[in-house]
Amino acid sequence: MKIVHTIKELKSAVAEIYKTKDIGLVPTMGALHEGHKSLIEKSVNENEFTIVSVFVNPVQFGPNEDYDKYPRTLEKDCILAQETGADIVFAPSPSEMYTDIYFTEKETTLVCPPYTYVNKLCGKSRTGHFDGVCTVVAKLFNLSKCKRAYFGKKDYQQFLIVNKMVEELNFDTEVIPCPIVREEDGLAISSRNVYLSDNERKLAPKISQALNKAEKLYKSGITDSKTLEDTVLFELSEFDVEYVEIVSLDNFHKIDKIVKDGSLILVAARTPENRVRLIDNKELWTNC
Ligand code: AMP
């Protein structure tokens, strides 16, 4: 496996390969874990060549967010990527990805998804976050010449927004959704889980348990969104809940009543001590 740090190296590495081989891309911010690993495995199974990008993208972080303290573990990441079968790890520096004007004026060409997709859920509290995500993903798609790109459903809104970008900007890349990987106790695995105190780590599985409870109620015939959302809120009384919302998977609009299978319940909540922002979601189907 090759580790490349510059755009020039990446471009020359893929220049010939993409003509004869399908390239799969797994975009990450590093601190790789079992969730990332499942995406890499899927890419390795479905493509002849897999590129894993490891880049903590400054453009998608707000001024008061955790950009500086985000865990950076490149050496370990490369071992995991290699052992999982990746062919290249692309780990550029911020100054490799953005020109000087970004660092002096906070300006760069941005890819901005539709307002109706970003004015809700995570986009509501994280202004500009999805502009940053789409911008870096568009750059990575161009640089890697990938045929397929792998995104986790843990960040469901991100997956839908990237899909929308691909459709509306006519990228040839296919966006592949991958299931959420969880710890044994149900906690959705995240690079940010390292911020949890011991007590918070014990508390954190309550989020997935609350979503399971809502799912159980839905399966028992309760279709009123508020009742289901209130159930989750009640279960998460120890957290500072940012949102609990049920949306339709068709258009991602908030729904008051679930009229057919295929809706999604999403939650974002901060832990009581270290205020770690945890997100999770569950697709609501009656027969699974
Ligand atoms: P990140 O490094 O957190 O930006 O995540 C990179 C990719 O891995 C995104 O597509 C995430 O949705 C995905 N991912 C992160 N955690 C998980 C998980 N627990 N299960 C599945 N996918 C995940």
Residues whose N, C-alpha, C, O or C-beta is under 5 A from the ligand:
A	BS01	AMP	P27 T28 M29 G30 G35 H36 Y150 F151 G152 K153 K154 D155 C178 P179 I180 V181 A188 I189 S190
